[in-house]
């Protein structure tokens, strides 16, 4: 019989997630964007914005320790319909351990045409980005937009960010933009932006 209660196990998992997240942030702050994982408030707001047809998947890019992944599963996304792309091998292995049944790909969100299985091209309902794109030059931002468009044509993506205004120069990137949510209970407060190809 385990000596840990459910509450104790949850506390230990939270501490483990935070420690792993902080180590990866120290190793590469530009990949992580924040020193702590996203709050339940932010995760739930993102999960509530997800749409997909029965034959489509949800694509999460830059999943970190998986807190948003778990919120997506809790909100009803079937594990086999969640695809997570994580570039850091240590984080990808962690995600495979804590997200049974989820398709975790150790790959590059800027190379989705290459790293996402061909059978999933055109089958993405919602793409969610946790990469701090605001810190990247516009050429890299454009590469990301093109990468998503290659596998999810016309769908665009959700981006969660700590910027109050749009973190992307959407007009220059050929996108329309709308702030879908603001979560003051997150630390720091965060917004969720919906970007789509401009009509």
N, C-alpha and C positions, 0 to 999 in steps of 0.2 A: 504493500500500500504506500502511495506516495506521501511524503511528508509535507508537500506543498498544497495549499488550497487553490481553488480556481483563481481567487483574487491574488494569491501569492505568485502563481504562475504568470498571470497577466502583468504583475509588477516587474517580475524578472525579465519577461519578454520586452517590456517597455524600456527597461534599463539597458538590455542588450542592444536593442534597436538604436537607442540614443548613442551608445558608445561606438557602435559600428559606423553610424552616420557621422559622428564627430571625427572619427579617424579618417574617413574618406574626405571629409571637408578639409582637414589639415593637409592631406596629401594633394588635393586639387580643388581649391575653393571655386574655381570657375565652372567645374562640373556640377557642384552641389548647390551653390547659390545661397544656402542658409546653414547655420550651425546646428539646427535641430530639425527633426522631422515635422511634417505638417500636422496641425491639430485635427481632432475629430470633427470640429466645426467645418473646417475647410474641406476635409475629405468627403463629408456628407454632402456639402454643396456641389462638389464636383460630380459625385455619383448621381445626384439628382438631375444633372444636365445631360447625362448620357442617353443617347438614342441609338437603336440598332434594329434592323430587321432580323427575323429568326435565323437567316443564313449568314448574318454578318457578325464580325468580331469587334470587340473593343480593343484598341491598340494603345498601350501606355508606354510612353517614351521617357526614359530616365526615371525608373521606379524607385530608386534609392533602397530603403529598407522595407518597402512594401505596404506602408500604411494606407496609401490610396488604393492599392490593389485589394487589400482586405475590405475596404469600404465598398468597392465595386462589387465584390463577391457578396457582401452582406446585403447589398441593395438588389441582388437578384441576378447579376451577370453570372451565367454558368461558368465554372472553371475552364471548360474546354472552349469557351467563347472569349476568353481573356488572353491576349497576347502581350507579353511584356518584353521590351527591348532595353537592355542594360549593358553599357559598354565596359563596366568594371568587372572583371572576372570574379573577384571576391564577393561583390554584391549580387551578381547573377547566381552564384552558387547558393548564397544565403536565401535568395528568392525561391529557388527550386526547392529548398528544404521546407520553407514555411508556407508555400503556396502549392500544395499537391493538386495535380490535374491541370494547372495553368501552364501554358506554353511560354517558357522563359527562354529568350534568345539572347545570348551574349553577342551583341552586335552594335552597330553604329547607326544612330538615328538619322545621320546625315547621308547614309548609304542604304536606305530602305529598299530601293529597287534590287539591290544585291543581297541584302541580309534577310529580308522578309520572304518566306516561301512563296513561290509563284502562285500557288493555289489561293493565297490570301489577297493577291493584288485585285483591287476592285471589290473586295468583300469587307471593307472596313466601315463600320457604322459611325463610330466616334473615335478620333485620335486625341489623346491627352498628352500634353507636354509638360514635364517638370524640369526641363533644362532652362537655366537662366539665360535665355536668348538675348535679353537686354544688354548683357555684358559683351556680346559678340559684335564684330564689325558687320556692316550691312551685307557684305559679300557672303559671310557665313549665314546670316539670317536668310538671305535669298536661297542659299543651298538647302537650308532646312525646309523652307516653303516648297521648293521644287521636289525634295525627297518625299514629303507627305503627298503632294499632288501626284507623284508617280504611282503610288499604291492606293490612294484614296481620292481619285479625281473628282473635283467639285465639292468635296466634303469639308475641307478646311480642318481646323483643329481647335481644341480648348487649350489655353495656356494659363497656368496659375502663376502669380507673380506678386511681388511686394510693392509694385509701382501703383500709384493711384491713377495716373494717366496711362494711356496705352504704352507698353514697353517697346512696341515695334512701330517703325514708321510705315504704317500699313499702306498708305497711298503709294509710296515708293516701291513697295513689295507687291503691288497689284492686288491688295486685299481690302475687304471691308472689315470693320471692327465694331464689336459691341461688348460692353462690360456686362456680364451676366450675373455676377455676384460679388459681394464685398463681405469679408468676414472679420469684423473687428476683434473677435475673440481669439483669432489666430495670433501667434507671436512670431514675427511682427504681423500686423494686420495685412491681409492678402486680398487680392482681387482675382476673379476668374474672367478671362477674356475669350470671346468666340471670334475667331478669324476665319473668313471664307473668301474664296476667289471673288474679286469684284466682278459684277455683271456688266 
